[in-house]
Amino acid sequence: MGWLWAIIVGFALGLIAKAIIPGKQHIPLWLTTILGMLGAIGGNAVARAAGVDATSGIDWWRHVFQLVAAVALVAIGDRSYLAYKGRQRRA
């Protein structure tokens, strides 16, 4: 059941990240979900390192770190995807 929650959270984080980033993103939905999942994992690691991974109530800082990581990964992933698609068309 943990993998299902990872997909759901990754999907939600990826969509929120795409909404935050200005302009149109060209990455497909499956890649958005994967990058959102990686953002959640990276955000959890940063929260754990900062000592805010387990607080009483809602872990707001952990969620902020997850979202920032997802935004960064979706932005980088979009540029990489466009560069890859551009090279593929020229070949």
Secondary structure, 3 states (H helix, E strand, C coil): CHHHHHHHHHHHHHHHHHHHCCCCCCCCHHHHHHHHHHHHHHHHHHHHHHCCCCCCCCCHHHHHHHHHHHHHHHHHHHHHHHHHHHHHHHC
